Amino acid sequence: MSKNLGNLMRQAQKMQEKMAEIQKGLAEKTCQASSGGGMVTVTVNGALKLVDIKIDRSVVDPEDVEMLEDLVMAAVNEAFKRAQEMVSEEMSKVTSGLGINLPPGLF
């Protein structure tokens, strides 16, 4: 019985090492999203950090700040959604061989 426990512990340690490796690699991968027909473009990495925002000068209107805020929010939300999907997909590769299904958004 303890041999099975030892094997299980080794498998868990290997999975943990693999997940840490994937998380490190994900920090180098990015997802991009835009809104307003490309007027606002946002880039988020796999560590779920906002790494870049590009705003076309034509949407910078002091008389309509709300529109710019909406465009930025839409692009940011979509970029984070894409990044979270990328992370979930990568993590599921590690856990699928073990029959473990992690809930979305866990990583």
Secondary structure as the mmCIF struct_conf table of DSSP 4:
data_model
#
loop_
_struct_conf.conf_type_id
_struct_conf.id
_struct_conf.beg_label_comp_id
_struct_conf.beg_label_asym_id
_struct_conf.beg_label_seq_id
_struct_conf.end_label_comp_id
_struct_conf.end_label_asym_id
_struct_conf.end_label_seq_id
HELX_RH_AL_P HELX_RH_AL_P1 SER A 2 LEU A 26
TURN_TY1_P TURN_TY1_P1 ALA A 27 GLU A 28
STRN STRN1 THR A 30 SER A 35
TURN_TY1_P TURN_TY1_P2 GLY A 36 MET A 39
STRN STRN2 VAL A 40 ASN A 45
TURN_TY1_P TURN_TY1_P3 GLY A 46 ALA A 47
BEND BEND1 LEU A 48 LEU A 48
STRN STRN3 LEU A 50 ILE A 55
HELX_RH_3T_P HELX_RH_3T_P1 ARG A 57 VAL A 59
TURN_TY1_P TURN_TY1_P4 PRO A 62 GLU A 63
HELX_RH_AL_P HELX_RH_AL_P2 VAL A 65 SER A 96
TURN_TY1_P TURN_TY1_P5 GLY A 97 GLY A 99
HELX_LH_PP_P HELX_LH_PP_P1 LEU A 102 PRO A 103
TURN_TY1_P TURN_TY1_P6 PRO A 104 GLY A 105
#
